[in-house]
Amino acid sequence: MLEGVSFSRRLILLLSALAMFFLVLQEHLLKLPLNAALLLAGSVIIYLLLSYKVIISAYKTLVRGHRLSEEFLMVTATLGAFGIGDYAEALAVMLFYQIGALFEDYAGRRSRREISALASLKPQKVRVVDAQGSESFKKPREVRVGELIKLLPGEMLSLDAALQGAQAAFDTAALTGESEPRLYAKGAEVPAGVICCGSPVILQAQKLYRDSSLVRLMNLIEDAQERKSTPESLISRFARWYTPLVVGAAVLLALTPLWLEGALWSDWVIRALVFLVVSCPCALVLSVPLTFYGGLGALSRIGVMVKGTVFIETMARLQAIAFDKTGTLTTGSFDLQKITTFGEISEDEALGVAAALEHESNHPLAQALVRAAVQRGLILPALADYQEYPGRGVTASLQGIKYACGRRNFVIELTAASADGHDAAAAPEGNVALSEVCLGREGQIIAVLALGDALRPEAQSTLAALKRLGLVSCLISGDRQASAQRVAATLHLNKVFAEQLPEHKLESLKSFRQSEGRCAYVGDGLNDAPVLAAADVGFSLGQFAQAAAVEAADVVIMDDKLDKIPKALGLTRRIYNLALQNMWFVIAVKLSILLLGAVGLAGIWLAIFGDVGVLILAVLNAMRTLRFKPEPEAAAGGPVAVCAPPAAAA
């Protein structure tokens, strides 16, 4: 935890701890004949070294922000402790506060180590083709408008460019979330960020790198993060009213001789200083953050990484949650769902021929067919006259008979087949993004192979658990309307936004949040990053997510299991409620002792209990979060007690 802490800070913390323990021993055990002025001077020097940043922060908040912060109350209380000669108390308050800050810094460093750099998403070089056909590599920002770019299968396009050759297919999932590759015709403008499928293609740069779709998307992420205000901590909000109340009460207590005849100024000033010491928020400053730090540990044990304690509170108070579709609610990869044959051909024969035809193709649907044939142990027949039509299909000859495999219109065109009566059977249950591959020969379609982007196995139980937690759900997807509607119907989502580009997703999220309240977003793609950054809480599925999504998210599900989300939300509600319990317990005890002390009924030992005793009890209660686990029913996907999100604290 100390690897990111400077040597000077470590030394100051060590000296402060030693000085505090020495002062306690000197007062209660050693009783050494030390010079009082020297003891005071040493304590003040160590106090200033330890707390000068807190003092500056309190001053800035008071002068510029015109409010009394928790730092101001701690400074006031510690000065009061100096005023009554309790130097150890003053050092202890600041020392424990600095230790709490160390925990916060450690949590932040741990989060940053777990995520990939956003810059790694950007292509580092572009293959440029000159007029003579020679190839060279340039940095994306060096490519000029009009230059020709060559893109190989699997490579990402780094600039917006126009397709020069025949039509070609591109994987647009990173930009739109659409699971099936999109076909672009000759001359069409292809946006940066897509990935080439099939054969190599030549494109002509239409825009400079700084104006490309990919850079605009990165800017969207940065803008969304800047617009998103970090939630204010529970302690800071509490201090807005607690600090002025306590300071005002102490001032009134010190001024009591003005209206109480015979009262001694010295007695009431000391009583006011004791009042400030007892009211010191040390128990709160330690126990409430410790509750959230322990919560971070409890969440990390179930594979959920939260980038800061403030998001635990936000998670606990969520009212709605929105999901991306492809790769989030669905698996993101195609699988063979059903084979419908026409004529005298078996399913295995149809799959074997189709897989043989598609064996050389890089298209995701083609690879899914080959994978299905391998899983069934089929032997692929040898073919002749193989020819691929990018984005449409392939043709080849088998024993002198010409076969075509691909899109329905392509097969009809190549084989003069009839389209009547050759529709795919209904999609199996759980299949939400059905695509078809047709196999044709000799003027007829002989098989339709249905492939689907299936729902994640835990998707339905996850959405059911979130509904029991009282959250309204929504789908915001770049995929086509029909596919998005199938997902929404299967999972009983409350609202659907389909065919959304990244900037449209942002507007849809704002609309959903405006109608439903605090909203989380769950996604895993590059196109999800701006929405993750703008949401109240962004959840990223971290194992296979795009680096931008992990960077922009506030919470990362490390093993990509959707069912971790309701488990995490259930835990955060328990953590937040425990923090509130601690806060109100400390306030109730301190106010009781303060009232008794103000009228002279509370002795020094009760005051010590109100400070140190309450601190110990609150810290012990906060440490319960270290043992928190998800509720058994929630972990198993069973019944979960319905409860509204916790109310906002003062």
C-alpha positions in Angstrom: 0.0 0.0 0.0 2.9 2.3 0.7 4.7 1.9 -2.7 3.2 5.1 -4.1 3.8 7.2 -0.9 6.8 9.5 -0.9 9.6 9.0 1.7 8.9 12.4 3.3 5.3 11.6 3.8 6.2 8.2 5.3 8.7 9.9 7.6 6.1 12.5 8.8 3.5 9.8 9.5 6.1 7.8 11.5 7.3 10.8 13.5 3.6 11.8 14.2 2.8 8.3 15.4 5.8 8.1 17.7 5.1 11.6 19.1 1.5 10.7 19.7 2.4 7.5 21.6 5.1 9.4 23.6 2.6 12.1 24.6 0.1 9.5 25.8 2.8 7.6 27.8 4.1 10.9 29.2 0.7 12.0 30.4 -0.4 8.7 32.0 2.8 6.7 32.8 6.2 8.3 32.4 5.6 11.7 34.0 9.1 12.9 32.9 10.1 16.4 34.1 10.0 18.0 30.6 9.8 21.7 29.9 6.2 22.6 29.0 7.1 25.1 26.4 9.5 22.7 24.7 6.8 20.0 24.7 4.3 22.4 23.1 6.8 23.6 20.5 7.6 20.1 19.4 4.0 19.1 19.3 3.1 22.1 17.2 5.9 21.5 14.7 4.9 17.9 14.2 1.2 18.9 14.0 2.0 21.5 11.2 4.1 19.0 9.3 1.3 16.5 9.5 -1.7 18.8 8.8 -0.5 21.8 6.8 -2.4 20.5 3.7 -5.6 20.0 5.7 -5.3 23.5 7.1 -4.8 25.0 3.6 -7.8 23.0 2.3 -9.9 24.2 5.2 -8.9 27.8 4.5 -9.6 27.5 0.8 -13.0 26.0 1.4 -13.9 28.7 3.9 -12.6 31.6 1.8 -13.4 30.5 -1.7 -16.3 28.0 -1.2 -17.8 30.0 1.7 -18.6 26.9 3.7 -17.3 25.0 6.7 -15.9 21.7 5.7 -14.9 18.6 7.8 -11.3 19.8 7.5 -12.3 23.1 9.1 -13.9 21.2 12.0 -10.9 19.0 12.5 -8.6 22.0 12.5 -10.8 23.8 15.0 -11.1 20.8 17.2 -7.4 20.1 17.2 -6.7 23.7 18.0 -9.1 23.3 20.8 -7.3 20.2 22.0 -4.1 22.3 22.1 -6.0 25.0 24.0 -6.8 22.5 26.9 -3.3 20.9 26.7 -4.4 17.6 25.0 -1.6 17.5 22.4 -1.9 13.7 21.8 -5.6 14.2 20.9 -4.7 16.8 18.3 -2.0 14.6 16.7 -4.3 11.5 16.8 -7.1 13.2 14.9 -4.8 14.4 12.1 -2.8 11.1 12.0 -5.9 9.0 11.6 -7.2 11.3 8.9 -4.0 11.0 6.9 -4.1 7.2 7.3 -7.6 7.2 5.8 -6.3 9.3 2.9 -3.6 6.7 2.3 -6.3 4.0 1.9 -8.1 6.2 -0.6 -4.9 6.8 -2.6 -4.1 3.0 -2.6 -7.6 2.2 -3.9 -7.1 4.7 -6.8 -3.6 3.3 -7.7 -5.0 -0.2 -7.7 -7.7 0.7 -10.1 -5.3 2.4 -12.5 -3.0 -0.6 -12.6 -5.9 -2.8 -13.5 -6.9 -0.9 -16.7 -5.3 -0.6 -20.1 -4.2 2.7 -21.5 -6.7 4.3 -23.8 -4.1 5.2 -26.3 -3.5 1.5 -27.1 -6.8 1.5 -29.0 -5.6 3.9 -31.6 -3.9 2.2 -34.7 -0.2 3.2 -34.6 0.5 2.9 -38.4 -1.2 3.0 -41.7 -0.3 1.1 -44.9 -0.2 3.7 -47.7 -0.1 2.7 -51.4 1.5 5.2 -53.9 0.8 5.6 -57.6 3.4 2.9 -58.5 1.7 0.4 -56.2 4.5 0.5 -53.6 3.5 0.2 -50.0 4.9 2.2 -47.0 3.9 2.8 -43.5 2.9 6.2 -42.0 1.6 7.4 -38.7 -2.2 8.1 -38.9 -1.7 11.8 -38.4 0.7 11.9 -41.4 -1.7 10.6 -43.9 -3.1 13.3 -46.3 -6.6 13.4 -47.8 -6.7 11.6 -51.1 -3.9 9.0 -50.3 -4.7 5.4 -50.8 -4.7 3.0 -47.8 -4.5 -0.8 -47.9 -6.2 -2.7 -45.2 -5.7 -6.4 -44.5 -8.2 -8.8 -42.9 -8.3 -8.2 -39.2 -6.8 -4.7 -39.3 -8.6 -1.6 -38.0 -9.2 1.4 -40.2 -7.7 4.5 -38.6 -9.1 7.2 -40.9 -12.5 7.8 -42.6 -12.0 6.6 -46.2 -13.9 5.7 -49.3 -13.9 2.1 -50.6 -12.1 1.9 -54.0 -12.6 -1.7 -55.0 -15.6 -3.9 -55.1 -18.0 -4.1 -52.2 -16.5 -5.3 -49.0 -17.6 -6.4 -45.5 -16.4 -4.6 -42.3 -16.9 -5.5 -38.7 -18.5 -2.4 -37.2 -19.2 -3.8 -33.7 -16.7 -1.4 -32.1 -18.6 1.6 -33.4 -22.2 0.5 -33.5 -22.4 -2.7 -31.5 -23.9 -4.5 -34.5 -23.1 -8.2 -34.2 -23.2 -9.0 -38.0 -20.6 -7.4 -40.3 -21.9 -4.6 -42.5 -21.5 -4.5 -46.3 -20.2 -1.4 -48.0 -20.5 -0.7 -51.7 -17.8 0.8 -53.9 -17.3 4.5 -53.3 -19.1 4.4 -49.9 -17.4 6.2 -47.0 -16.2 3.7 -44.4 -15.7 5.2 -40.9 -12.5 4.8 -38.9 -12.7 2.2 -36.2 -14.1 -0.6 -38.3 -12.2 -3.9 -38.9 -11.7 -5.4 -42.3 -13.4 -8.8 -43.0 -12.5 -11.1 -45.9 -10.0 -10.0 -48.5 -7.6 -7.0 -48.5 -9.2 -3.7 -49.5 -8.0 -0.4 -50.9 -9.5 2.8 -49.6 -8.9 6.5 -50.2 -8.5 8.8 -47.2 -11.4 11.3 -47.0 -10.5 13.1 -43.8 -7.5 13.9 -41.7 -6.8 11.7 -38.7 -7.8 14.5 -36.2 -11.3 14.6 -37.9 -11.8 10.9 -38.1 -14.7 8.9 -36.5 -12.3 7.2 -34.1 -10.8 10.4 -32.8 -14.3 12.0 -32.5 -15.3 8.9 -30.4 -12.2 9.4 -28.2 -13.2 13.0 -27.7 -16.7 12.0 -26.8 -15.3 9.8 -24.0 -13.1 12.7 -22.7 -16.0 15.2 -22.9 -18.3 12.8 -21.1 -15.8 12.3 -18.3 -15.3 16.0 -17.9 -19.1 16.6 -17.8 -19.6 13.9 -15.2 -19.3 15.3 -11.7 -17.7 13.0 -9.2 -20.2 12.3 -6.4 -19.4 14.2 -3.2 -18.5 11.9 -0.4 -21.0 11.1 2.4 -18.7 12.8 5.0 -18.4 16.0 2.9 -22.2 16.3 2.6 -22.7 15.6 6.2 -20.1 18.2 7.2 -22.1 20.9 5.4 -24.5 21.1 8.3 -22.7 19.3 11.1 -19.6 21.6 11.1 -21.5 25.0 11.3 -23.8 23.6 13.9 -21.0 22.4 16.2 -18.8 25.6 15.7 -21.8 27.8 16.3 -22.8 25.9 19.5 -19.2 26.1 20.8 -19.1 29.9 20.2 -22.5 30.3 22.0 -21.2 28.2 24.9 -18.1 30.4 25.2 -20.3 33.5 25.2 -22.5 32.2 28.0 -21.1 34.7 30.6 -22.7 37.5 28.5 -26.2 36.5 29.7 -25.4 34.4 32.8 -24.7 36.5 35.8 -21.7 35.3 37.8 -20.3 33.0 35.2 -16.5 32.9 34.7 -15.2 33.5 31.2 -12.3 31.0 31.8 -14.7 28.2 32.8 -17.0 28.6 29.8 -14.2 29.1 27.3 -12.6 25.8 28.5 -16.0 24.2 28.4 -16.4 25.4 24.8 -13.0 23.9 23.9 -14.0 20.6 25.5 -17.2 20.8 23.5 -15.2 21.1 20.3 -12.9 18.2 21.2 -15.8 15.9 22.0 -17.6 17.0 18.8 -14.5 16.2 16.7 -15.6 14.1 13.7 -12.6 11.7 14.1 -15.0 8.7 14.6 -16.9 9.6 11.5 -13.8 10.5 9.4 -12.4 7.1 10.2 -15.4 4.8 10.5 -17.4 5.9 7.5 -14.5 5.7 5.0 -13.3 2.5 6.6 -16.8 1.1 5.9 -16.4 1.9 2.2 -12.8 0.6 2.1 -13.9 -2.7 3.6 -16.7 -2.7 1.0 -14.1 -2.3 -1.7 -12.5 -5.5 -0.4 -15.8 -7.4 -0.2 -16.6 -6.4 -3.8 -13.1 -7.4 -5.0 -13.5 -10.8 -3.5 -16.5 -11.5 -5.8 -14.5 -10.2 -8.9 -15.9 -6.6 -8.9 -13.4 -3.7 -9.0 -14.8 -0.3 -8.0 -12.7 2.7 -8.9 -13.3 4.7 -5.7 -15.4 4.6 -2.6 -17.8 7.3 -3.8 -19.2 4.9 -6.4 -20.3 2.5 -3.7 -22.7 5.0 -2.4 -23.9 5.8 -6.0 -24.4 2.1 -6.7 -26.4 1.7 -3.5 -28.8 4.4 -4.6 -29.3 3.5 -8.3 -32.9 3.6 -9.6 -32.3 2.4 -13.2 -29.9 0.4 -15.3 -29.3 0.4 -19.1 -27.5 -2.3 -21.1 -25.6 -2.6 -24.3 -26.6 -5.7 -26.3 -23.8 -7.4 -28.3 -21.2 -8.8 -26.0 -23.0 -7.7 -22.9 -26.4 -9.4 -22.8 -25.4 -11.7 -25.6 -22.3 -13.8 -26.1 -21.1 -11.6 -29.0 -20.3 -14.6 -31.2 -22.4 -16.6 -33.6 -23.4 -20.2 -33.1 -25.3 -22.6 -35.3 -28.9 -22.7 -33.9 -30.9 -24.7 -36.4 -30.7 -26.3 -39.9 -33.8 -26.5 -42.1 -33.4 -28.7 -45.2 -35.4 -28.8 -48.4 -35.4 -32.0 -50.6 -33.4 -35.1 -50.1 -30.4 -33.8 -48.1 -29.7 -34.4 -44.4 -28.7 -31.8 -41.9 -25.1 -33.1 -41.7 -24.8 -33.2 -45.5 -26.0 -29.6 -45.8 -23.7 -28.5 -43.0 -20.7 -30.3 -44.4 -21.2 -28.7 -47.9 -21.8 -25.3 -46.4 -18.7 -25.5 -44.1 -16.6 -26.7 -47.1 -17.7 -23.7 -49.1 -17.1 -21.3 -46.2 -13.9 -22.9 -45.1 -11.6 -20.2 -46.6 -13.7 -17.2 -45.6 -13.0 -14.9 -42.6 -16.6 -13.9 -42.2 -17.9 -14.6 -38.7 -20.9 -16.5 -40.0 -18.6 -18.6 -42.2 -16.3 -19.4 -39.2 -19.3 -20.3 -37.1 -20.4 -22.9 -39.8 -16.9 -24.4 -39.9 -16.8 -24.6 -36.1 -20.2 -26.3 -36.0 -19.0 -28.9 -38.6 -15.9 -29.6 -36.7 -17.9 -30.1 -33.4 -20.1 -32.7 -35.2 -17.0 -34.4 -36.5 -17.9 -34.0 -40.2 -15.4 -34.6 -43.0 -15.5 -31.6 -45.4 -15.7 -32.6 -49.2 -13.1 -31.3 -51.6 -14.3 -28.4 -53.8 -13.3 -26.9 -57.1 -13.7 -23.5 -58.8 -13.9 -21.7 -55.4 -14.8 -18.0 -55.6 -15.6 -15.5 -52.8 -17.9 -12.5 -53.1 -17.0 -10.3 -50.1 -20.0 -9.6 -47.9 -22.4 -11.7 -50.0 -21.2 -15.4 -50.1 -19.1 -18.0 -51.9 -19.5 -20.4 -54.8 -17.7 -23.6 -55.7 -18.2 -26.9 -57.6 -18.7 -30.3 -56.0 -18.7 -33.3 -58.3 -19.5 -31.1 -61.2 -22.4 -29.4 -59.5 -22.2 -25.7 -58.7 -23.1 -24.7 -55.2 -23.7 -21.2 -53.7 -23.7 -20.3 -50.0 -24.4 -17.0 -48.4 -27.1 -14.3 -48.3 -30.5 -15.4 -49.6 -30.5 -12.9 -52.4 -27.0 -13.9 -53.5 -28.0 -17.6 -53.6 -31.2 -16.9 -55.5 -29.2 -14.8 -58.0 -26.4 -17.4 -58.5 -28.6 -20.5 -58.7 -31.8 -19.0 -60.1 -33.5 -20.5 -57.1 -37.0 -19.7 -56.0 -37.5 -17.8 -52.7 -40.9 -19.3 -52.0 -41.2 -21.6 -49.0 -37.6 -21.5 -48.0 -37.7 -19.4 -44.8 -35.7 -20.4 -41.8 -37.6 -22.1 -39.0 -38.4 -20.1 -35.9 -35.4 -19.2 -33.8 -34.9 -21.5 -30.8 -35.6 -20.0 -27.4 -32.8 -17.8 -26.2 -31.6 -16.9 -29.7 -31.9 -13.2 -30.0 -30.0 -12.1 -33.1 -30.9 -14.7 -35.8 -29.0 -14.5 -39.1 -29.4 -17.0 -41.9 -27.0 -18.6 -44.4 -28.6 -20.2 -47.4 -27.2 -23.1 -49.4 -28.3 -23.5 -53.0 -27.7 -25.7 -56.1 -29.4 -26.4 -59.5 -32.0 -23.7 -59.2 -33.2 -24.3 -55.7 -32.3 -23.5 -52.1 -31.6 -26.8 -50.4 -30.9 -25.6 -46.8 -31.2 -22.6 -44.6 -28.8 -22.6 -41.7 -29.9 -20.3 -38.8 -27.1 -18.8 -36.7 -27.6 -16.6 -33.7 -25.9 -14.4 -31.2 -27.3 -16.2 -28.2 -28.1 -14.7 -24.8 -25.5 -15.1 -22.1 -26.6 -18.0 -19.9 -27.0 -15.7 -16.8 -28.8 -12.9 -18.6 -32.3 -13.8 -17.7 -31.5 -14.5 -14.0 -29.5 -11.2 -13.8 -32.4 -9.1 -15.2 -34.9 -10.9 -12.9 -32.6 -10.2 -9.8 -32.3 -6.5 -10.8 -36.0 -6.2 -11.1 -36.4 -7.7 -7.6 -34.0 -5.0 -6.4 -36.4 -2.4 -7.8 -34.4 -1.2 -10.8 -36.0 -0.2 -14.1 -34.1 -1.7 -17.1 -33.4 -0.5 -20.6 -31.6 -1.6 -23.7 -29.4 0.9 -25.6 -27.9 -0.8 -28.7 -26.3 0.0 -32.0 -27.8 -3.2 -33.5 -30.9 -3.3 -35.7 -34.3 -2.6 -34.3 -35.6 -6.2 -34.8 -32.7 -7.8 -33.0 -32.9 -5.3 -30.1 -36.6 -5.9 -29.8 -36.1 -9.6 -29.6 -33.7 -9.1 -26.7 -36.0 -6.8 -24.9 -39.0 -9.2 -25.2 -37.0 -12.2 -24.0 -35.5 -10.4 -21.0 -38.6 -8.3 -20.2 -36.7 -5.0 -20.5 -38.7 -1.9 -19.8 -37.5 0.3 -22.7 -35.5 -0.1 -26.0 -33.3 2.3 -27.9 -31.9 0.6 -31.1 -29.6 1.5 -34.1 -27.7 4.0 -31.8 -24.4 5.6 -32.8 -22.2 6.6 -29.8 -23.5 10.2 -29.8 -27.0 8.9 -30.0 -26.4 6.5 -27.1 -25.4 9.5 -24.9 -28.7 11.3 -25.7 -30.7 8.1 -25.1 -29.1 7.6 -21.7 -29.8 11.2 -20.8 -33.5 10.7 -21.7 -33.7 7.5 -19.8 -32.0 9.0 -16.7 -34.3 12.0 -16.8 -37.4 9.9 -16.7 -36.1 7.2 -14.2 -33.5 8.8 -12.0 -30.0 7.7 -11.1 -28.9 5.3 -13.9 -26.1 2.8 -14.5 -24.9 1.6 -17.9 -23.4 -1.8 -18.7 -21.3 -2.2 -21.8 -18.1 -3.7 -23.2 -17.3 -2.1 -26.5 -15.5 0.9 -27.8 -18.9 2.4 -28.8 -20.0 2.1 -25.1 -17.1 4.1 -23.7 -18.8 7.6 -23.9 -22.0 6.3 -22.3 -20.0 4.5 -19.6 -18.2 7.7 -18.8 -21.4 9.8 -18.7 -23.6 7.4 -16.6 -23.9 7.8 -12.9 -22.1 4.5 -12.6 -20.6 2.7 -15.6 -20.1 -1.1 -15.5 -17.7 -2.7 -17.9 -17.2 -6.4 -18.5 -13.5 -6.3 -18.1 -12.1 -9.7 -19.2 -12.8 -9.3 -22.9 -13.9 -5.6 -23.0 -12.4 -2.9 -25.2 -9.7 -1.0 -23.3 -11.7 2.3 -23.7 -14.7 0.7 -22.1 -12.6 -0.4 -19.1 -11.0 3.0 -18.9 -14.2 4.9 -18.9 -16.1 2.6 -16.5 -16.4 3.2 -12.8 -16.9 -0.5 -12.0 -15.2 -3.4 -13.8 -16.6 -7.0 -13.7 -13.4 -8.8 -13.9 -14.7 -12.2 -15.1 -17.5 -10.9 -17.4 -20.3 -12.6 -15.4 -23.5 -10.5 -15.6 -24.9 -12.0 -12.4 -22.1 -10.2 -10.5 -24.0 -6.9 -11.0 -27.0 -7.7 -8.8 -24.7 -9.3 -6.2 -22.6 -6.1 -6.2 -25.6 -3.8 -5.9 -26.9 -5.9 -3.0 -23.5 -5.6 -1.3 -23.3 -1.9 -1.8 -26.7 -1.3 -0.3 -25.6 -3.2 2.8 -22.3 -1.3 2.9 -24.1 2.1 2.5 -26.6 1.2 5.2 -23.9 0.3 7.6 -22.1 3.6 6.9 -25.4 5.4 7.7 -25.7 3.3 10.9 -22.3 4.4 12.0 -22.9 8.0 11.2 -26.2 8.3 13.1 -24.8 6.2 16.1 -21.8 8.6 16.4 -24.0 11.7 16.1 -26.5 10.4 18.6 -23.9 9.6 21.3 -21.9 12.8 20.7 -24.9 15.0 20.8 -26.1 13.4 24.0 -22.7 13.9 25.7 -22.4 17.4 24.3 -25.8 18.4 25.8 -24.9 16.9 29.1 -21.5 18.6 29.1 -23.0 21.9 28.2 -25.1 21.9 31.4 -22.2 20.5 33.4 -23.5 16.9 33.9 -20.9 15.1 31.8 -17.5 14.4 33.4 -14.1 13.9 31.7 -14.5 10.1 31.5 -17.8 10.4 29.7 -16.2 12.9 27.4 -13.4 10.4 26.7 -15.9 7.7 25.9 -17.7 10.1 23.6 -14.5 10.6 21.7 -12.3 7.5 21.9 -14.9 5.0 23.0 -17.3 5.9 20.2 -14.4 5.8 17.8 -13.5 2.3 18.7 -17.1 1.1 18.5 -17.7 2.7 15.2 -14.4 1.3 13.7 -15.3 -2.2 14.9 -18.7 -1.9 13.4 -17.2 -0.6 10.1 -14.9 -3.6 10.0 -17.9 -5.9 9.5 -17.8 -5.0 5.8 -14.6 -7.0 5.5 -16.6 -10.1 6.0 -19.6 -9.1 3.8 -20.7 -11.7 1.2 -23.5 -11.6 -1.3 -26.9 -12.8 0.1 -27.2 -16.6 -0.6 -30.4 -16.2 -2.4 -29.0 -13.4 -4.6 -25.9 -15.4 -5.3 -28.0 -18.4 -6.4 -30.3 -16.3 -8.5 -33.2 -17.1 -6.2 -35.7 -14.7 -4.4 -34.2 -11.4 -3.3 -36.0 -9.2 -0.8 -37.5 -6.2 -2.6 -36.2 -3.0 -1.1 -35.9 0.6 -2.4 -32.5 2.1 -2.8 -31.3 3.8 0.4 -32.5 7.3 0.9 -30.0 10.1 0.5 -28.1 11.1 3.6 -27.9 14.6 4.8 
